[in-house]
Amino acid sequence: MNRLADATSPYLLQHADNPVDWWPWSPEAFAEAKRRDVPVLISVGYAACHWCHVMAHESFENEQVGALVNDDFVAIKVDREERPDVDAVYMTATQAMTGQGGWPMTVFATPDGTPFFCGTYFPRANFVRLLESVATAWRDQREAVLRQGAAVVEAIGGAQAVGGPTAPLTAELLDSAADQLSREYDATNGGFGGAPKFPPHMNLLFLLRHHQRTGSPRSLEIARHTAEAMARGGIHDQLAGGFARYSVDAHWTVPHFEKMLYDNALLLRFYAELWRLTGDRMARRVARDTARFLADELHRAGEGFASALDADTEGVEGLTYAWTPAQLVEALGEEDGRWAGDLFEVTEAGTFEHGTSVLRLARDVDDADPEIRARWRDVVGRLLVARDARPQPARDDKVVAAWNGLAITAIAEFLRVAALYASPDDEDANLMEGVTIVADGAMRDAAEHLAAVHIVDGRLRRASRDKVVGEPAGVLEDYGCVAEAFCAMHQLTGEGRWLELAGGLLDVALARFAAPGGGFYDTADDAEQLVARPADPTDNATPSGRSAIVAALVAYAALTGESRYREAAEAALATVAPIVGRHARFTGYAATVGEALLSGPYEIAVATDDAVGDPLVAAAVRHAPPGAVVVAGRPDQPGVPLLADRPLVDGRPTAYVCRGFVCQRPVTSVDDLVAQLG
């Protein structure tokens, strides 16, 4: 009997009609394996995963495979996005056994959850042979299987151990990390490394902060070049905005088409920061269109942001997005179709499959002549109408707490930059205003949803769907990303309740997730006990739980003046500092937060009756040093510590600048404020 029909996870629901008798992750599944004395097959994936779909079609929808699995195993299906703790433990095992990892992940384990054979995708013929071999080994070579499992568990424990060397994250270490990234930088194509190439959003955020602190032209050059290369590439949706998960090549041409919330949130934050620091028109456009994508394509009204858009449409990867020259002509007419084919590099040979091409920008449009920009905007609009008539990829509608936190923080920062550069004279001022309105509404929806639905009895839950929260407990990254988001909401709105909510989450994290020596575990001390307690300090597709919680602790300490949160952040960051010095590409968010701590971070309060339009507020946002917090509003607002006892001076709006809890004199002019922030 397949038991997935009542699941809240879209990924599990995709398998609810399989002939495999799937169980959700549960104690009852392992009890059943123990009762039957059979091993457990644990299959881990996520709804937008292309190769997960392939293995499902080839194997899990096949009656013969279903019979083999049902006869000799208890099969458990896991959504890695809903249970990142389970995924982390078994991914560590898979990497220990095979030297690599990925999804779908295929794990064979004993009835107590101990893994003894791990892999990823298997074609059906190979998978059938593997099922038969594992079943035979379990019956006839049980002792060897158990020895293998014990060795794997020992390896997992070593990989996930907390403790080890610590060191302050100094300017020298951060400079060394920037130098590492410079050496690994792809000067031709932007980014780091070869194919497949992932958007290095956290490394780029770090490099922008490093440039701001040091004035390094190299750090800014790497960030700007990579930003433009990604924005022009096929990884960027040239019509609707947003970014795909990664490029299958080294030059950003052909994407793996799934669009993830976390990538787009982090990329929005990067492009908005690049726009803030440089005024770059390309960064402005990409930030705007990414915010629009989040609000239009992923936001669920009255809830938060959905997790992802699928890589496939009707089982075909890229069906929605790829074009031929003839299709451009059909949509645009002969003349505009040929012009668009040249601009977007759509050729008869094609850049993708079956003679189709993924749209790329062959030339700069942001600084082109006005008539070229007008024609480009017209063509984009018409192509988008034509594309919207095609079959569309499925959407994974579950709301993940951590990723919604990333999106809220990114949109809050984007809105502040958009307000800074707002001008009625811009040719697309109406479009920008429309995007800021819908993005603001989506951000507030998501924040309210997290506060009302995901916080249950003071504890955070990982995921929800259709306004119903799931059972899986929040992990450390959820607490960190959501607390940082609530700090961002406090700064944007001036409402004290967001700061109070952030403090409650951080207190739980300090009480339940802290490890000896200043580090953190990824799961709470009262969470379900797995074969190992995960504690990964490295940043990968998303910030590690440790980096996320440090970022929130730093922001909260700056907003409240409570030094114990800063001390906890410094101690936790010291456990990551040795890794920053050796593996900069995998500690981008830790280094980003390190730059904030090194900067101060600055605490900027503007006492004013106009928290949006006051020139002092604009100056504070424009010139804020790395990681600075900015709060503006009337003096002595309840729940806003930075405005306490900070009156207007001579009846004029007044800025108060502090750094590391040491304050400068109040100023009432923009020039004086900029001088204090310089």
Rosetta blueprint (number, residue, H / E / L):
1 M L
2 N L
3 R L
4 L L
5 A L
6 D L
7 A L
8 T L
9 S L
10 P H
11 Y H
12 L H
13 L H
14 Q L
15 H L
16 A L
17 D L
18 N L
19 P L
20 V L
21 D L
22 W E
23 W E
24 P E
25 W L
26 S L
27 P H
28 E H
29 A H
30 F H
31 A H
32 E H
33 A H
34 K H
35 R H
36 R H
37 D L
38 V L
39 P L
40 V E
41 L E
42 I E
43 S E
44 V E
45 G E
46 Y L
47 A L
48 A L
49 C L
50 H H
51 W H
52 C H
53 H H
54 V H
55 M H
56 A H
57 H H
58 E H
59 S H
60 F H
61 E L
62 N L
63 E H
64 Q H
65 V H
66 G H
67 A H
68 L H
69 V H
70 N H
71 D H
72 D H
73 F L
74 V E
75 A E
76 I E
77 K E
78 V E
79 D E
80 R L
81 E L
82 E L
83 R L
84 P H
85 D H
86 V H
87 D H
88 A H
89 V H
90 Y H
91 M H
92 T H
93 A H
94 T H
95 Q H
96 A H
97 M H
98 T H
99 G L
100 Q L
101 G L
102 G L
103 W L
104 P L
105 M E
106 T E
107 V E
108 F E
109 A E
110 T L
111 P L
112 D L
113 G L
114 T L
115 P E
116 F E
117 F E
118 C E
119 G E
120 T L
121 Y L
122 F L
123 P L
124 R H
125 A H
126 N H
127 F H
128 V H
129 R H
130 L H
131 L H
132 E H
133 S H
134 V H
135 A H
136 T H
137 A H
138 W H
139 R H
140 D H
141 Q L
142 R H
143 E H
144 A H
145 V H
146 L H
147 R H
148 Q H
149 G H
150 A H
151 A H
152 V H
153 V H
154 E H
155 A H
156 I H
157 G H
158 G H
159 A H
160 Q L
161 A L
162 V L
163 G L
164 G L
165 P L
166 T L
167 A L
168 P L
169 L L
170 T L
171 A H
172 E H
173 L H
174 L H
175 D H
176 S H
177 A H
178 A H
179 D H
180 Q H
181 L H
182 S H
183 R H
184 E H
185 Y E
186 D L
187 A L
188 T L
189 N L
190 G L
191 G L
192 F E
193 G L
194 G L
195 A L
196 P L
197 K E
198 F L
199 P L
200 P L
201 H H
202 M H
203 N H
204 L H
205 L H
206 F H
207 L H
208 L H
209 R H
210 H H
211 H H
212 Q H
213 R H
214 T H
215 G L
216 S L
217 P H
218 R H
219 S H
220 L H
221 E H
222 I H
223 A H
224 R H
225 H H
226 T H
227 A H
228 E H
229 A H
230 M H
231 A H
232 R H
233 G L
234 G L
235 I L
236 H E
237 D L
238 Q L
239 L L
240 A L
241 G L
242 G L
243 F E
244 A L
245 R L
246 Y E
247 S E
248 V L
249 D L
250 A L
251 H L
252 W L
253 T L
254 V L
255 P E
256 H E
257 F L
258 E L
259 K E
260 M E
261 L H
262 Y H
263 D H
264 N H
265 A H
266 L H
267 L H
268 L H
269 R H
270 F H
271 Y H
272 A H
273 E H
274 L H
275 W H
276 R H
277 L H
278 T H
279 G L
280 D L
281 R H
282 M H
283 A H
284 R H
285 R H
286 V H
287 A H
288 R H
289 D H
290 T H
291 A H
292 R H
293 F H
294 L H
295 A H
296 D H
297 E H
298 L H
299 H E
300 R L
301 A L
302 G L
303 E L
304 G L
305 F E
306 A L
307 S L
308 A E
309 L E
310 D L
311 A L
312 D E
313 T E
314 E L
315 G L
316 V E
317 E E
318 G L
319 L L
320 T L
321 Y L
322 A L
323 W E
324 T L
325 P H
326 A H
327 Q H
328 L H
329 V H
330 E H
331 A H
332 L H
333 G L
334 E H
335 E H
336 D H
337 G H
338 R H
339 W H
340 A H
341 G H
342 D H
343 L H
344 F L
345 E L
346 V L
347 T L
348 E L
349 A L
350 G L
351 T L
352 F L
353 E L
354 H L
355 G L
356 T L
357 S E
358 V L
359 L L
360 R L
361 L L
362 A L
363 R L
364 D L
365 V L
366 D L
367 D L
368 A L
369 D L
370 P H
371 E H
372 I H
373 R H
374 A H
375 R H
376 W H
377 R H
378 D H
379 V H
380 V H
381 G H
382 R H
383 L H
384 L H
385 V H
386 A H
387 R H
388 D H
389 A L
390 R L
391 P L
392 Q L
393 P L
394 A L
395 R E
396 D E
397 D L
398 K L
399 V E
400 V E
401 A H
402 A H
403 W H
404 N H
405 G H
406 L H
407 A H
408 I H
409 T H
410 A H
411 I H
412 A H
413 E H
414 F H
415 L H
416 R H
417 V H
418 A H
419 A H
420 L H
421 Y H
422 A L
423 S L
424 P L
425 D L
426 D L
427 E L
428 D L
429 A H
430 N H
431 L H
432 M H
433 E H
434 G H
435 V H
436 T H
437 I H
438 V H
439 A H
440 D H
441 G H
442 A H
443 M H
444 R H
445 D H
446 A H
447 A H
448 E H
449 H H
450 L H
451 A H
452 A H
453 V H
454 H H
455 I E
456 V E
457 D L
458 G L
459 R E
460 L E
461 R E
462 R L
463 A E
464 S E
465 R E
466 D L
467 K L
468 V E
469 V E
470 G L
471 E L
472 P L
473 A E
474 G L
475 V L
476 L H
477 E H
478 D H
479 Y H
480 G H
481 C H
482 V H
483 A H
484 E H
485 A H
486 F H
487 C H
488 A H
489 M H
490 H H
491 Q H
492 L H
493 T H
494 G L
495 E L
496 G H
497 R H
498 W H
499 L H
500 E H
501 L H
502 A H
503 G H
504 G H
505 L H
506 L H
507 D H
508 V H
509 A H
510 L H
511 A H
512 R H
513 F L
514 A E
515 A L
516 P H
517 G H
518 G H
519 G L
520 F E
521 Y L
522 D L
523 T L
524 A L
525 D L
526 D L
527 A L
528 E L
529 Q L
530 L L
531 V L
532 A L
533 R L
534 P L
535 A L
536 D L
537 P L
538 T L
539 D L
540 N L
541 A L
542 T L
543 P L
544 S L
545 G H
546 R H
547 S H
548 A H
549 I H
550 V H
551 A H
552 A H
553 L H
554 V H
555 A H
556 Y H
557 A H
558 A H
559 L H
560 T H
561 G L
562 E L
563 S H
564 R H
565 Y H
566 R H
567 E H
568 A H
569 A H
570 E H
571 A H
572 A H
573 L H
574 A H
575 T H
576 V H
577 A H
578 P H
579 I H
580 V H
581 G H
582 R H
583 H L
584 A H
585 R H
586 F H
587 T L
588 G H
589 Y H
590 A H
591 A H
592 T H
593 V H
594 G H
595 E H
596 A H
597 L H
598 L H
599 S H
600 G L
601 P L
602 Y E
603 E E
604 I E
605 A E
606 V E
607 A E
608 T L
609 D L
610 D L
611 A L
612 V L
613 G L
614 D L
615 P H
616 L H
617 V H
618 A H
619 A H
620 A H
621 V H
622 R H
623 H H
624 A L
625 P L
626 P L
627 G L
628 A L
629 V E
630 V E
631 V E
632 A E
633 G E
634 R L
635 P L
636 D L
637 Q L
638 P L
639 G L
640 V L
641 P H
642 L H
643 L H
644 A L
645 D L
646 R L
647 P L
648 L L
649 V E
650 D L
651 G L
652 R E
653 P L
654 T E
655 A E
656 Y E
657 V E
658 C E
659 R E
660 G L
661 F L
662 V E
663 C E
664 Q L
665 R L
666 P L
667 V E
668 T L
669 S L
670 V H
671 D H
672 D H
673 L H
674 V H
675 A H
676 Q H
677 L H
678 G L
